[in-house]
Amino acid sequence: MIEPLTAIALAGNVVQFSGALEEDLETEIVTTRILQSIEELENGREQAHECSKTANERRLVEIAEACTEIAKDILRRLDKLKLQGSRSVWASISKALRAVWTRDELNALTRRLKAYVSELDTTILISLK
């Protein structure tokens, strides 16, 4: 039989882990939307030769490529945290531990992606003048 304090601690950990899963889902949705926006941006650009692009257009391509690389890395890491197949208690605990260990890495990647998206926004605004 589980002691009351142990049960409360376990419940708290489950709730905390559920919050992490929700945060991961939100991160996955936002990252996917960013990738879709970049694809639309790239599809909407004229397919001009590299030499005829302005410096701002070349910079836009560089930023978009960096965003795409980071976003795909985030999605790969989030996918590794999902339970697939076996839903045993041990598999769940293993994924929970992996999620805790990789949380700082995901947060760092998310911050980098936000910085690039901000730079992308600024570069687009500059190109509109």
FENBEL-V851076 format. One line per field, one symbol per residue. ss: DSSP state (H for helix, E for strand, C for the rest). phi: phi as a letter, one per 30 degrees, with the letter a starting at -180 (. if undefined). burial: b if it has 24 or more other ideal C-beta (glycine too) atoms within 12 Angstrom, else e. A space follows every 50 residues. Layout:
ss: ???
phi: ???
burial: ???
This chain:
ss: CCCHHHHHHHHHHHHHHHHHHHHHHHHHHHHHHHHHHHHHHHHHCCCCCH HHCCHHHHHHHHHHHHHHHHHHHHHHHHHHHCCCCCCCHHHHHHHHHHHH HHHHHHHHHHHHHHHHHHHHHHHHHHHCC
phi: .ddeddddddddddddddddddddddddddddddedddddddddddddde dcdddddddddddddddddddddddddddddddbidcddddddddddddd dcedddddddddddddddddedddddddd
burial: eeeeeeeeeeeeeeeebeebbeebeebbeebeebbeebeebeeeeeeeee eeeeeebeebbebbebbbebbebbbebbeebeeeeeeeeeeeeebbebbe ebbeebeebbeebeebbeebeebeeeeee
